[in-house]
Amino acid sequence: MREIKAYVREHMLDHVIDALAAVPELPGIAIVQVREFGHAVQNGRLIKTEMAKLEIDVPDELVEQVVDTIIEHARTGEGHPGDGKVFVSELREAVRIADGTRGDVAVRR
């Protein structure tokens, strides 16, 4: 099981979510509105970019597809500083509150 955290430009969020909705067996997406701004240097000057944070817990076999989908649909044109970042972490445990199911099955629908 893995946790994928992605910071994407606010104006690209709907595009990314629509693309992720097409991934079969994707358990769900948590969206966190980020109060801070992402910072990047472009042409020697600091630019501010409003960001949104996606949190997605997935079985191992979906990690590559989900990460690739985020990268493809969050990138602006040929890619620019401030397009965002994706982080993948290992989940040690998952428990479904409704029935106590544990492990990989708990992160599936």
N, C-alpha and C positions, 0 to 999 in steps of 0.2 A: 504494500500500500504506500502511496506517495501523496504528499500534499503539494499542490502547485499554487504558488502565489505569483500573480502577474500584475505589474503596474503598467497601465496603458493610458494613452491620452484620452481625456474625457470625451472628446468629440469622435473618437474611434470606438467607443464602448459598444454602441448598438451593433456596429459592423462585426465586432469580435463575438458578441453574444449570439448573433444570428448564425455565424459560422460554427460556433461550438454546439449550438442546438442541433446541428446536423450530424454530430458525432454519435454513432450508435452506442447505447449503453452508458452514456455520460450520466452519472448520478445526479448532478445538480451543480449550481454555481452560486456562491455567495458574493455579493457585490458590496464593497465598502467605499463610501465616498471619502476621499482623502482630503483633509482640510489644508494640508501643506501643498506647496507647489514643487514639482520636479524642477531641477535646475540643470541646464546644459550650456555649454559654450558653443556658440555658432558665429563664425566670422569674427572671432576675437571678442565677442560680447556675450554677457550672461543673459539667457532668456528664461522666462518662467513658463511652465506648462502645467495646466490643471490636469490632475491624474485621477484615475479610479483604480481600485485594487480589486482583483478577482481572487477568490480562494476556492480551489476545487480539490476535493479528495477523490482519488481514483485508484483502481487496481493497477498493478504494475504494467499490465499489457496495454493500458490506454495512455500511459505517460507520453510516449513519443508522439502519438497522433495529436494529443491535446496541446502539447508544447508547440509542435509545428503549426497547428491551426492558429494558435494565438500569434505566433511570430508572423505568419503570412498575412493575417487580417488586421494586426495592430500597426504594422509598418506603414509609414506615410511615403508613398512613391518609392523612390530608391532608398529610403531610410534616411532619417535625420537624427541629430542629437536630441535626446528627450523623448524618443518614441516609446521608451519604457524598458522594463527588465522582467525576466521570468526567473523564478527560483523554484527548485524542486527539492523537497525534503522527504526523508523517510518517516512514515508514521509508525510508531511502535504499537499502537493499539487503537481500535475503533470499536465503539459499542453503540448499538442502536437503542435508544431510550425506550421506544415502544414495546420491544419484546426481549431486550437483553442480548440479542444476537451480537456476537463478537467476531473480530477479524475482517478479512477481505469481504465477506458477505455483507457486513454491516455498512460498507460504503456504497454498495450497489443499491439500485432502486428498491 
